[in-house]
C-alpha cells in the first residue's frame, strides 16, 4: 500500500494549492491507505518510530486548536484582530476561530492526512520490504528526471492535475524549486544505491556518474537559483555517505582519482550547458537584482506580521489574504505573493509560539538523532544508512529557507520517510 501511495503522490502530489484536481486524488488515496492501515495493522506499528509520530501528532493538534470557535471577548483580545473586529461594531459579535482564515486552516488540517498515511503505511512495511521503498523512491526521482528531459527538449508535458507553467522545466511538480530539490535528493540517494554494503559497485559506478550528470543538468535547466545550492550540497552529502565504501572498493586507485574525476565530469557538463545557453539557473543567478527580488523586498513586511500576531499566530494556510492586509503600496503588482518563501518564518507567523516551540523541538531531535547515527552502525538491516534520512532532511531545511517544499504532498511523504530512516525502529537499534 505504501508503494502505491508513493506512486499516487508522485503523479498527483506535486502542488500545494487546494484548488487543483490532484488534491482530490491525493487525499482520497491517503485516507484509503490510512483507514486500511488502522484496520489491518497491529497497534504497536502505529507509533513507530515514536519521535516522528509524536511530532506529527503535535503538528496536527496545533492546527486543530486553531479551528476551535472562541468567545468574542477572547477573540478580540488576541493580537492583530483589532482591524477585523471593526467589521462587527454595533452588532452582536460572533464566535470566531483563532485562525483568521478558518477555511485555510481546515485545508491545512486536511492536508496532514498525507504524512499520517505515509507514517502508518511505513509501519506496516516488513523488514525485507524496506529496501524496496528506497529503490522505489530513487526510481521515481529518475522518472521525474526523464520527464524533465522531455520538457527540456521543448515538449509541453505539463501535468493536467496540477497548476504549472509550460515554460518551466519542473517534471511533475508545479514549482521548479521543488523539482530541483527532488533532483538534489537523487544526488544523495544514488550513491547509496551504487555502493551497497558488503557488495562491489560493479556496473553501478558508471550509472551513478551518468545519474549525477543528468540530475545536475536538470537542476541547471529548471532556472532554480536555490537548486544550484541544493544540488551542490546534495553531491557533497551523497559522497560523504558512501566515502568509506568507496575507499574500500577503489583502494587500488590513487585517492584523488574519483573526486577529481567526478569534479571534472560535472564541470564539463556545466560548461556544455552554459555554452549551449540552457543553464537557466545560472542565467537567473547573474541576472538577479536583489533590490527587485520580491522575497527580499517583502521580508520586512513578513517580520512585521510575525510581531503583530505573536504569540498566537495568524492561522495556518492564510498567508495570502493576511499579507494583503499588511502589504505596502510599494509591493503592489499584477501577481500575488502566495507565501513568505521562508517556511521557518511562515510557520512562526501561522502558529505563533506553539509552532515555534514545535519547530525547535523537531530541529533539536534531528540534531540529536543525526549525532546518534554518526556513532552507530553505518546502515540498518535494509541497507539504508540512518544518515541518509538526516541528509534528506537537511536538504529540506535548506530549501525551506527559500521556499515552501514541505507543503506539497510528495515532499510531505519524503519528509516522513527521511525521518523514519533517521529514527529507526527500536528493535533495529537494539
C-alpha positions as CSV (number, residue, x, y, z in Angstrom):
1,X,0.0,0.0,0.0
2,X,2.8,2.4,0.8
3,X,4.3,1.9,-2.6
4,X,1.0,2.6,-4.3
5,X,0.6,5.7,-2.2
6,X,4.0,7.0,-3.2
7,X,3.3,6.4,-6.9
8,X,0.0,8.3,-6.5
9,X,1.7,11.2,-4.7
10,X,4.4,11.3,-7.5
11,X,1.7,11.6,-10.2
12,X,-0.7,13.9,-8.4
13,X,1.0,15.4,-5.3
14,X,3.4,18.0,-6.8
15,X,1.3,21.1,-5.9
16,X,0.3,22.6,-2.6
17,X,-2.7,24.5,-3.8
18,X,-6.1,23.4,-2.5
19,X,-8.0,24.1,-5.7
20,X,-6.1,21.8,-8.1
21,X,-7.7,18.5,-9.2
22,X,-4.7,16.4,-8.0
23,X,-5.5,17.2,-4.3
24,X,-8.8,15.2,-4.6
25,X,-6.9,12.1,-5.7
26,X,-4.1,12.7,-3.2
27,X,-6.3,13.0,-0.1
28,X,-8.7,10.2,-1.2
29,X,-5.8,7.9,-1.7
30,X,-4.2,8.9,1.6
31,X,-7.5,8.4,3.5
32,X,-7.9,4.9,1.9
33,X,-4.4,3.9,2.9
34,X,-4.8,5.3,6.4
35,X,-8.1,3.5,7.0
36,X,-6.7,0.3,5.7
37,X,-3.6,0.5,8.0
38,X,-5.8,1.2,11.0
39,X,-8.0,-1.8,10.3
40,X,-5.2,-4.3,9.3
41,X,-2.1,-3.4,11.3
42,X,-1.1,-4.2,14.9
43,X,-1.3,-1.3,17.3
44,X,2.4,-1.4,18.0
45,X,3.2,-0.3,14.4
46,X,1.2,2.9,14.7
47,X,3.6,4.8,16.8
48,X,6.9,3.5,15.4
49,X,9.2,5.3,15.4
50,X,7.8,7.3,18.3
51,X,9.6,10.7,17.9
52,X,8.2,11.0,14.3
53,X,4.7,10.0,15.4
54,X,4.6,12.5,18.4
55,X,6.0,15.4,16.3
56,X,3.4,14.8,13.6
57,X,0.6,14.5,16.2
58,X,1.7,17.7,17.8
59,X,1.6,19.5,14.4
60,X,-2.0,18.2,13.9
61,X,-3.0,19.3,17.3
62,X,-1.8,22.9,16.8
63,X,-3.7,23.2,13.6
64,X,-6.9,21.7,15.0
65,X,-6.8,24.0,18.0
66,X,-6.8,27.0,15.7
67,X,-10.2,25.9,14.4
68,X,-12.0,26.0,17.8
69,X,-14.5,28.9,18.0
70,X,-13.7,31.4,20.7
71,X,-16.0,33.8,22.5
72,X,-15.9,37.4,21.1
73,X,-14.2,38.8,24.2
74,X,-11.3,36.4,24.0
75,X,-11.0,36.6,20.1
76,X,-11.0,40.4,20.1
77,X,-8.3,40.5,22.7
78,X,-5.9,38.4,20.5
79,X,-3.1,40.3,18.9
80,X,-3.7,41.6,15.4
81,X,-7.5,41.2,15.5
82,X,-8.4,44.8,16.1
83,X,-8.8,45.6,12.4
84,X,-11.1,42.7,11.8
85,X,-13.1,43.5,15.0
86,X,-14.2,46.8,13.4
87,X,-16.3,44.8,10.9
88,X,-18.9,44.0,13.6
89,X,-19.0,47.2,15.5
90,X,-22.6,47.9,16.7
91,X,-23.7,44.3,16.1
92,X,-23.6,41.2,18.1
93,X,-20.0,39.8,17.7
94,X,-20.0,36.1,16.6
95,X,-17.8,33.3,17.9
96,X,-14.7,33.1,15.7
97,X,-11.8,30.6,15.3
98,X,-8.3,31.6,16.3
99,X,-7.3,31.2,12.6
100,X,-8.2,34.4,10.8
101,X,-9.0,32.4,7.6
102,X,-10.8,29.3,9.0
103,X,-11.2,27.7,5.6
104,X,-7.5,27.8,5.1
105,X,-6.9,26.2,8.5
106,X,-9.3,23.4,7.7
107,X,-7.5,22.8,4.4
108,X,-4.2,22.7,6.3
109,X,-5.5,20.1,8.8
110,X,-6.9,18.1,5.9
111,X,-3.5,18.1,4.1
112,X,-1.9,16.3,7.1
113,X,-3.7,13.1,6.2
114,X,-0.8,12.5,3.8
115,X,2.1,12.4,6.4
116,X,0.0,10.2,8.7
117,X,-0.9,7.8,5.9
118,X,2.8,7.5,5.0
119,X,3.8,7.1,8.6
120,X,1.3,4.3,9.3
121,X,1.9,2.8,5.9
122,X,5.7,2.6,6.6
123,X,4.9,1.0,10.0
124,X,3.3,-1.9,8.1
125,X,6.3,-2.5,5.7
126,X,8.1,-5.7,6.6
127,X,11.9,-5.6,7.2
128,X,12.7,-7.3,3.9
129,X,10.4,-4.9,2.0
130,X,12.0,-1.7,3.3
131,X,14.8,-1.7,0.7
132,X,12.0,-1.7,-1.9
133,X,10.8,1.7,-0.7
134,X,14.3,3.1,-1.1
135,X,14.5,1.7,-4.6
136,X,11.0,2.9,-5.5
137,X,11.8,6.4,-4.4
138,X,15.0,6.5,-6.4
139,X,13.1,5.2,-9.4
140,X,10.5,7.9,-9.0
141,X,13.3,10.5,-8.9
142,X,14.8,9.1,-12.1
143,X,11.4,9.0,-13.7
144,X,10.9,12.7,-12.8
145,X,14.3,13.5,-14.3
146,X,13.3,11.8,-17.5
147,X,10.1,13.8,-17.7
148,X,12.2,16.9,-17.1
149,X,14.4,15.9,-20.0
150,X,11.4,15.7,-22.3
151,X,10.3,19.2,-21.1
152,X,13.9,20.4,-21.6
153,X,13.7,19.3,-25.2
154,X,10.8,21.7,-25.8
155,X,7.8,19.4,-25.5
156,X,4.9,20.8,-23.5
157,X,4.5,17.9,-21.0
158,X,2.5,19.5,-18.1
159,X,0.6,17.6,-15.5
160,X,-3.1,18.3,-16.1
161,X,-3.9,17.6,-12.5
162,X,-1.7,20.4,-11.2
163,X,-1.1,24.1,-11.8
164,X,2.1,25.0,-13.5
165,X,3.9,27.0,-16.2
166,X,4.6,25.4,-19.6
167,X,7.8,27.5,-19.9
168,X,9.4,25.8,-16.9
169,X,11.2,22.5,-16.6
170,X,9.6,21.2,-13.4
171,X,8.8,17.5,-14.0
172,X,5.5,16.6,-12.4
173,X,5.8,19.4,-9.9
174,X,4.1,22.8,-10.1
175,X,7.2,24.6,-8.7
176,X,10.6,24.3,-10.3
177,X,12.3,24.8,-6.9
178,X,10.6,21.7,-5.6
179,X,11.6,19.7,-8.7
180,X,15.2,20.9,-8.2
181,X,15.0,19.7,-4.6
182,X,13.8,16.3,-5.8
183,X,16.8,16.1,-8.1
184,X,19.1,17.1,-5.3
185,X,17.6,14.2,-3.2
186,X,18.5,12.0,-6.1
187,X,22.1,13.2,-5.8
188,X,22.1,12.0,-2.2
189,X,20.3,8.7,-2.7
190,X,22.1,7.5,-5.9
191,X,25.5,6.9,-4.2
192,X,23.8,4.8,-1.5
193,X,22.3,2.7,-4.3
194,X,25.6,2.5,-6.3
195,X,27.7,1.4,-3.3
196,X,25.5,-1.2,-1.4
197,X,27.1,-2.5,1.9
198,X,29.2,-5.7,1.5
199,X,28.9,-5.6,-2.3
200,X,31.0,-4.3,-5.1
201,X,29.6,-1.4,-7.1
202,X,30.5,-3.0,-10.5
203,X,28.3,-1.6,-13.3
204,X,26.5,0.7,-10.9
205,X,29.5,3.1,-10.7
206,X,29.3,4.3,-14.4
207,X,25.5,4.5,-14.0
208,X,26.0,6.7,-10.9
209,X,28.2,9.1,-12.8
210,X,25.6,9.3,-15.5
211,X,22.8,10.0,-13.0
212,X,24.9,12.7,-11.4
213,X,25.3,14.4,-14.7
214,X,21.6,14.2,-15.6
215,X,20.5,15.4,-12.2
216,X,22.8,18.3,-12.4
217,X,21.7,19.1,-16.0
218,X,18.0,19.1,-14.8
219,X,18.8,21.5,-11.9
220,X,20.6,23.8,-14.3
221,X,17.6,23.6,-16.7
222,X,15.0,24.5,-14.1
223,X,16.1,28.0,-13.6
224,X,16.0,27.5,-9.9
225,X,18.7,29.5,-8.1
226,X,18.1,27.7,-4.8
227,X,18.5,24.5,-6.8
228,X,22.1,25.3,-7.5
229,X,22.8,25.4,-3.8
230,X,20.8,22.2,-3.1
231,X,22.5,20.3,-6.0
232,X,25.9,21.2,-4.7
233,X,25.0,20.2,-1.1
234,X,23.4,17.0,-2.4
235,X,26.5,15.9,-4.3
236,X,28.7,16.5,-1.2
237,X,26.3,14.7,1.2
238,X,25.9,11.8,-1.2
239,X,29.7,11.4,-1.5
240,X,30.2,11.6,2.3
241,X,27.6,8.9,3.0
242,X,29.4,6.3,0.9
243,X,33.0,7.5,1.2
244,X,34.2,4.6,3.4
245,X,32.8,2.1,1.0
246,X,34.3,3.9,-2.0
247,X,37.7,3.9,-0.4
248,X,37.5,0.1,0.2
249,X,36.3,-0.7,-3.3
250,X,38.7,1.6,-5.1
251,X,41.7,1.2,-2.8
252,X,43.9,0.2,-5.8
253,X,43.5,3.6,-7.3
254,X,45.0,6.8,-6.1
255,X,42.7,8.6,-3.7
256,X,42.4,11.7,-5.9
257,X,41.1,9.8,-8.9
258,X,37.4,9.6,-8.0
259,X,36.9,13.1,-6.5
260,X,39.0,14.9,-9.2
261,X,37.4,12.8,-12.0
262,X,33.9,13.5,-10.7
263,X,34.5,17.2,-10.4
264,X,35.9,17.4,-13.9
265,X,33.0,15.4,-15.3
266,X,30.4,17.7,-13.6
267,X,32.3,20.8,-14.6
268,X,32.3,19.6,-18.2
269,X,28.5,19.1,-18.2
270,X,28.0,22.5,-16.6
271,X,30.3,24.2,-19.2
272,X,28.5,22.5,-22.1
273,X,25.1,23.5,-20.7
274,X,26.2,27.1,-20.2
275,X,27.8,27.3,-23.7
276,X,24.6,25.9,-25.2
277,X,22.5,28.6,-23.4
278,X,20.5,26.0,-21.5
279,X,21.7,26.7,-17.9
280,X,18.7,28.8,-16.9
281,X,19.6,28.6,-13.2
282,X,23.0,30.2,-13.8
283,X,21.5,32.8,-16.1
284,X,18.9,33.8,-13.5
285,X,21.6,33.9,-10.8
286,X,23.6,36.6,-12.6
287,X,20.5,38.5,-13.8
288,X,19.1,38.7,-10.3
289,X,18.6,42.2,-8.8
290,X,18.3,41.9,-5.0
291,X,16.5,45.3,-4.8
292,X,13.8,44.0,-7.1
293,X,13.6,40.5,-5.8
294,X,10.1,40.1,-4.2
295,X,11.3,37.8,-1.4
296,X,13.9,40.3,-0.2
297,X,11.6,43.3,-0.5
298,X,8.7,41.5,1.3
299,X,10.9,40.3,4.2
300,X,10.4,43.4,6.4
301,X,6.7,43.1,6.0
302,X,6.7,39.4,6.9
303,X,8.8,40.1,10.0
304,X,6.4,42.9,11.0
305,X,3.4,40.5,10.6
306,X,5.1,38.0,12.9
307,X,5.4,40.7,15.6
308,X,1.8,41.7,15.1
309,X,0.3,38.2,15.5
310,X,2.7,36.7,18.0
311,X,2.4,34.7,20.3
312,X,-0.9,33.1,19.0
313,X,-0.2,33.3,15.2
314,X,-2.5,34.3,12.4
315,X,-3.6,30.8,11.5
316,X,-2.2,28.1,9.1
317,X,-2.8,28.4,5.4
318,X,-4.0,32.0,5.4
319,X,-0.8,33.8,4.4
320,X,-2.1,35.2,1.1
321,X,-5.2,37.1,2.3
322,X,-3.4,38.2,5.6
323,X,-0.4,39.5,3.6
324,X,-2.8,41.7,1.6
325,X,-3.9,43.4,4.8
326,X,-0.3,44.4,5.6
327,X,1.0,44.8,2.0
328,X,2.5,48.2,1.4
329,X,1.8,50.1,-1.8
330,X,5.4,49.7,-2.9
331,X,4.9,45.9,-3.2
332,X,1.7,46.0,-5.2
333,X,2.0,44.3,-8.6
334,X,-0.1,42.3,-11.0
335,X,0.8,38.9,-9.4
336,X,0.2,37.9,-5.8
337,X,2.7,36.9,-3.1
338,X,1.4,33.4,-2.2
339,X,3.9,32.6,0.6
340,X,6.7,34.1,2.7
341,X,9.2,32.0,0.8
342,X,10.9,31.1,4.1
343,X,8.9,28.4,5.7
344,X,10.6,28.8,9.1
345,X,9.3,32.3,9.3
346,X,5.9,31.4,7.9
347,X,5.4,28.6,10.4
348,X,6.1,31.0,13.2
349,X,3.7,33.6,11.6
350,X,0.9,31.0,11.2
351,X,1.3,29.1,14.5
352,X,2.9,31.7,16.8
353,X,4.8,30.5,19.9
354,X,3.4,26.9,19.9
355,X,4.6,26.4,16.4
356,X,8.0,27.9,17.1
357,X,8.5,25.6,20.0
358,X,7.4,22.6,18.0
359,X,9.8,23.6,15.2
360,X,12.6,24.0,17.7
361,X,11.8,20.5,19.1
362,X,11.9,19.0,15.6
363,X,15.2,20.6,14.8
364,X,16.6,19.5,18.2
365,X,15.5,15.9,17.6
366,X,17.0,16.0,14.1
367,X,20.4,17.1,15.5
368,X,20.3,14.6,18.3
369,X,19.3,11.7,16.0
370,X,22.0,12.7,13.5
371,X,24.7,12.6,16.1
372,X,23.5,9.3,17.4
373,X,23.5,8.0,13.8
374,X,27.1,9.1,13.4
375,X,28.1,6.9,16.4
376,X,26.0,3.9,15.3
377,X,26.4,1.3,12.6
378,X,26.6,2.6,9.1
379,X,23.3,1.0,7.9
380,X,20.2,-0.6,9.2
381,X,19.0,-4.1,8.3
382,X,17.6,-2.9,5.0
383,X,20.9,-1.4,3.9
384,X,19.7,2.2,4.2
385,X,22.0,4.3,6.4
386,X,20.3,6.4,9.0
387,X,22.4,9.4,8.0
388,X,20.7,9.3,4.6
389,X,17.5,10.4,6.4
390,X,19.4,13.1,8.1
391,X,20.9,14.3,4.8
392,X,17.5,14.4,3.1
393,X,16.0,16.4,6.0
394,X,18.9,18.8,5.8
395,X,18.2,19.4,2.1
396,X,14.5,20.1,3.1
397,X,15.6,22.5,5.8
398,X,17.9,24.4,3.3
399,X,15.1,24.5,0.7
400,X,12.7,25.8,3.3
401,X,14.9,28.9,3.8
402,X,14.0,30.0,0.2
403,X,10.7,28.3,-0.5
404,X,7.9,26.0,0.9
405,X,8.6,22.4,-0.3
406,X,7.2,20.6,2.7
407,X,3.7,21.9,1.9
408,X,3.5,19.7,-1.2
409,X,2.1,16.2,-0.7
410,X,5.1,14.5,-2.3
411,X,7.6,16.3,-0.1
412,X,5.4,15.7,2.9
413,X,5.9,12.0,2.2
414,X,9.7,12.4,1.7
415,X,9.9,14.3,5.0
416,X,8.2,11.5,6.9
417,X,10.2,8.7,5.2
418,X,13.5,10.5,5.8
419,X,12.6,11.0,9.4
420,X,11.8,7.3,9.8
421,X,15.1,6.3,8.2
422,X,16.9,8.6,10.6
423,X,15.0,7.4,13.7
424,X,15.0,3.7,13.0
425,X,12.6,1.4,14.9
426,X,13.7,0.5,18.4
427,X,14.0,-3.2,17.6
428,X,16.6,-2.4,14.9
429,X,18.7,-0.2,17.2
430,X,18.6,-3.0,19.8
